[in-house]
Structure formats: structure tokens, C-alpha cells
Amino acid sequence: LLAVDAFIWFSLKPKLNFNSVSGNTGQAIMTALLAFAVFIALSVVTVKAVQAAAQLNLADLLARLGNATFGATAKPLLSQNPIAIFLIGAVIIPKRETKTLIARLMEFLSMVFKVPLELKNPSTWVLWAVVSAVGAIFHFQVKGAFRAVGGGIDNVALALTFLFWMVSCWLIVKTRESESAVYLHMINNGCTLLRMFQKAT
């Protein structure tokens, strides 16, 4: 991740503002909360589409998001210092992943393939799909996500991760900065970690 971060950072002159715009933190948080509510609603639809017979409530959905977000690292995480793990998982990781693997990668690909980052441009949505696929692969390879019982693929976790990254890409282009998307990532990881800690106690 750090190698990808450094390569993209030094090879790309950003078109979007990846830092906080002065004075709009409150608005960015409210936007992130609204985006998270939309993501939860879309997640319910997604789970039902992938597993029509799934019995779904908020706790189960958060558990599924936890598998998609932390995967095989969940048990090792829970065995460590919960405060430190929460800070890493809900603050540091969301900031780095959002700014590098989502925002910077999206801009890098837009520069390479000459795709303008516009909400109404179909090519932009295709680019988001590529970025989201990279995110899904990253979570599968590095974090061991999407592995179901028996060693198969958890299609629900795969779909939820892809959806989350699509929402993040949309949010970055919509707001023309990454702050709201970072807060969205923090809210998602924070909620799933709290649920995981609750189940572990």
C-alpha cells in the first residue's frame, strides 16, 4: 500500500482537492453520514439480490460488512488492544485507503485513459468500477476477505466491498475532495469494529 501510495503521489498532479477544505468539516461529516445511510440501504438491496433467502437485520448487515472490511484479520484484531486497533482500523486505515487506493488511483487512471471525472459521464462510472474491483482484490489478497466457511468465496462480502468503493468514488467526484469519503470510510469501519468488539465480549 505504501509503495502504491508513493508511486501515485509523486507521479500524479492532482486535479481534485484531497485535503480538507477550510471551514466545511461539519458539512463533510453530515454528507458522509447521509452517504452511509444510502450505502446501508443499497447494501440491503444488494444482499437480497445476491442471497434472496437471507434473513437480514442491522446486526447481521454489520457482521457482513465486518467480513468484507476486515476479513481474516478480524480474529487477530480482536485479540489485541481494542483502543489501538480501533484507532488504526477506524481512523488511520480509512484515511490512507481512501486517499490512495480510491482517490489517487481514480485520478491516476483518469489521467492515463483520459477520462474526465464527471458524474454524468458513463466512462467515469466504468472507471469507478475498475477502481472498485481493485479494492475488492486488495481486500481479498491482503485481508483475506470474501472467504466463506469451507474456503469458498463470500459473494455478499465481495458485492458489499465493490458497492462501498463505488459510493466512495461517487462521493469524491461529487464533492470534488476526499474529506467526506474519508469520514464515510471511518464511519463504516468504526461501526463494524464496534459490532465485532461487542460480539467478542
C-alpha positions as CSV (number, residue, x, y, z in Angstrom):
1,L,0.0,0.0,0.0
2,L,2.8,2.4,0.9
3,A,4.6,1.6,-2.4
4,V,1.4,2.3,-4.4
5,D,0.8,5.4,-2.4
6,A,4.3,6.8,-3.1
7,F,4.2,6.0,-6.8
8,I,0.8,7.6,-7.4
9,W,1.5,10.6,-5.2
10,F,4.7,11.6,-7.0
11,S,3.6,10.6,-10.5
12,L,0.3,12.5,-10.5
13,K,-0.5,16.1,-10.1
14,P,-4.0,16.1,-8.5
15,K,-6.9,17.8,-10.1
16,L,-9.1,17.4,-7.1
17,N,-8.5,18.8,-3.6
18,F,-7.6,15.7,-1.5
19,N,-7.2,17.8,1.7
20,S,-9.8,19.3,3.9
21,V,-11.4,22.5,2.6
22,S,-11.2,25.0,5.4
23,G,-14.4,25.6,7.3
24,N,-16.5,22.7,5.8
25,T,-15.7,19.9,8.2
26,G,-19.3,19.9,9.6
27,Q,-20.8,19.7,6.2
28,A,-18.4,17.0,5.2
29,I,-19.4,14.9,8.2
30,M,-23.1,15.4,7.5
31,T,-22.5,14.4,3.9
32,A,-20.7,11.3,5.0
33,L,-23.5,10.3,7.4
34,L,-26.0,10.7,4.6
35,A,-23.8,8.7,2.2
36,F,-23.5,5.9,4.9
37,A,-27.3,5.8,5.2
38,V,-27.6,5.4,1.4
39,F,-24.9,2.8,1.5
40,I,-26.7,0.8,4.1
41,A,-29.9,1.0,2.1
42,L,-28.1,-0.1,-1.1
43,S,-26.4,-2.9,0.9
44,V,-29.7,-4.3,2.0
45,V,-30.8,-4.4,-1.7
46,T,-27.5,-5.9,-2.7
47,V,-27.6,-8.7,-0.1
48,K,-31.2,-9.6,-1.0
49,A,-30.1,-9.7,-4.7
50,V,-27.2,-12.0,-4.0
51,Q,-28.9,-14.1,-1.4
52,A,-32.7,-13.9,-1.9
53,A,-33.4,-16.0,1.2
54,A,-31.1,-14.1,3.5
55,Q,-32.5,-13.1,6.9
56,L,-31.2,-9.6,7.3
57,N,-31.2,-7.1,10.2
58,L,-28.8,-4.3,11.1
59,A,-26.6,-6.5,13.3
60,D,-26.3,-9.2,10.6
61,L,-25.5,-6.5,8.0
62,L,-22.8,-5.0,10.2
63,A,-21.3,-8.5,10.6
64,R,-21.3,-8.9,6.8
65,L,-19.6,-5.5,6.4
66,G,-17.1,-6.6,9.0
67,N,-16.2,-9.7,7.0
68,A,-15.9,-7.5,3.8
69,T,-13.8,-4.9,5.6
70,F,-11.5,-6.9,7.8
71,G,-11.9,-10.5,6.6
72,A,-9.4,-13.0,8.0
73,T,-7.7,-10.2,10.1
74,A,-10.8,-10.0,12.3
75,K,-9.8,-12.5,15.0
76,P,-6.2,-11.3,15.3
77,L,-7.5,-7.8,15.5
78,L,-9.9,-8.6,18.3
79,S,-7.1,-10.3,20.4
80,Q,-5.1,-7.1,20.5
81,N,-5.5,-3.8,22.4
82,P,-9.1,-2.7,21.4
83,I,-8.3,1.1,21.7
84,A,-5.2,0.9,19.5
85,I,-7.0,-1.4,17.0
86,F,-10.0,0.9,16.8
87,L,-7.7,3.9,16.1
88,I,-5.9,2.0,13.4
89,G,-8.9,0.4,11.9
90,A,-11.4,3.3,12.1
91,V,-9.0,6.3,11.6
92,I,-5.6,5.5,10.0
93,I,-6.6,2.8,7.6
94,P,-9.7,4.6,6.2
95,K,-7.7,7.8,5.6
96,R,-4.9,6.0,3.8
97,E,-7.1,3.7,1.8
98,T,-9.5,6.5,0.7
99,K,-6.8,9.0,-0.3
100,T,-4.6,6.4,-2.0
101,L,-6.4,3.3,-3.3
102,I,-9.6,5.2,-4.1
103,A,-9.0,8.9,-4.7
104,R,-5.4,8.9,-6.1
105,L,-5.9,5.7,-8.1
106,M,-9.1,7.1,-9.6
107,E,-7.3,10.2,-10.7
108,F,-4.3,8.3,-12.0
109,L,-6.5,6.1,-14.1
110,S,-8.5,9.1,-15.3
111,M,-5.2,10.7,-16.5
112,V,-3.9,7.5,-18.2
113,F,-7.2,6.8,-20.0
114,K,-8.2,10.5,-20.5
115,V,-11.5,10.1,-18.7
116,P,-12.9,13.3,-17.3
117,L,-14.2,12.8,-13.7
118,E,-17.8,13.9,-14.2
119,L,-20.9,12.4,-12.6
120,K,-22.9,12.2,-15.9
121,N,-20.1,10.7,-17.9
122,P,-20.6,6.9,-18.4
123,S,-16.8,6.4,-18.8
124,T,-16.4,7.8,-15.3
125,W,-18.7,5.1,-13.9
126,V,-16.7,2.4,-15.8
127,L,-13.5,3.9,-14.2
128,W,-15.2,3.7,-10.8
129,A,-16.0,0.1,-11.4
130,V,-12.3,-0.6,-12.2
131,V,-11.2,1.1,-9.0
132,S,-13.8,-0.7,-7.0
133,A,-12.6,-4.1,-8.5
134,V,-9.0,-3.2,-7.4
135,G,-10.4,-2.5,-3.9
136,A,-12.1,-5.9,-3.8
137,I,-9.0,-7.7,-5.0
138,F,-6.9,-5.8,-2.4
139,H,-9.3,-6.8,0.4
140,F,-9.3,-10.4,-0.8
141,Q,-5.5,-10.7,-1.2
142,V,-4.3,-8.7,1.8
143,K,-7.0,-9.1,4.4
144,G,-8.5,-12.5,3.4
145,A,-12.0,-11.1,3.0
146,F,-14.6,-12.9,1.0
147,R,-13.6,-16.4,2.2
148,A,-16.7,-18.2,3.3
149,V,-16.9,-21.3,5.5
150,G,-15.3,-24.2,3.7
151,G,-12.9,-22.0,1.8
152,G,-15.2,-20.7,-0.9
153,I,-15.9,-17.1,-2.0
154,D,-18.3,-15.0,0.1
155,N,-20.2,-13.3,-2.8
156,V,-22.0,-11.0,-0.4
157,A,-18.8,-9.6,1.1
158,L,-17.4,-9.2,-2.4
159,A,-20.5,-7.3,-3.6
160,L,-20.6,-5.1,-0.5
161,T,-17.0,-4.1,-0.8
162,F,-17.4,-3.3,-4.5
163,L,-20.5,-1.2,-3.7
164,F,-18.7,0.7,-0.9
165,W,-15.9,1.7,-3.2
166,M,-18.4,2.8,-5.9
167,V,-20.1,5.0,-3.4
168,S,-16.8,6.4,-2.2
169,C,-15.8,7.2,-5.8
170,W,-19.1,8.9,-6.4
171,L,-18.7,11.0,-3.2
172,I,-15.2,12.2,-4.1
173,V,-16.3,13.3,-7.6
174,K,-19.5,14.8,-6.2
175,T,-17.8,16.9,-3.5
176,R,-14.5,17.4,-5.5
177,E,-12.5,16.4,-2.4
178,S,-11.8,13.3,-0.4
179,E,-12.8,14.5,3.1
180,S,-16.4,13.3,3.1
181,A,-15.3,9.9,1.6
182,V,-12.7,9.6,4.4
183,Y,-15.4,10.2,7.0
184,L,-17.6,7.7,5.3
185,H,-14.8,5.1,5.5
186,M,-14.3,6.0,9.2
187,I,-18.0,5.6,10.0
188,N,-18.2,2.3,8.2
189,N,-15.1,0.8,9.8
190,G,-15.9,2.3,13.2
191,C,-19.4,0.7,13.2
192,T,-18.2,-2.7,12.1
193,L,-15.4,-2.7,14.6
194,L,-17.7,-1.8,17.4
195,R,-20.0,-4.6,16.4
196,M,-17.1,-7.0,16.2
197,F,-15.9,-6.0,19.7
198,Q,-19.4,-6.4,21.1
199,K,-19.7,-9.9,19.8
200,A,-16.2,-10.8,21.1
201,T,-17.1,-9.8,24.7
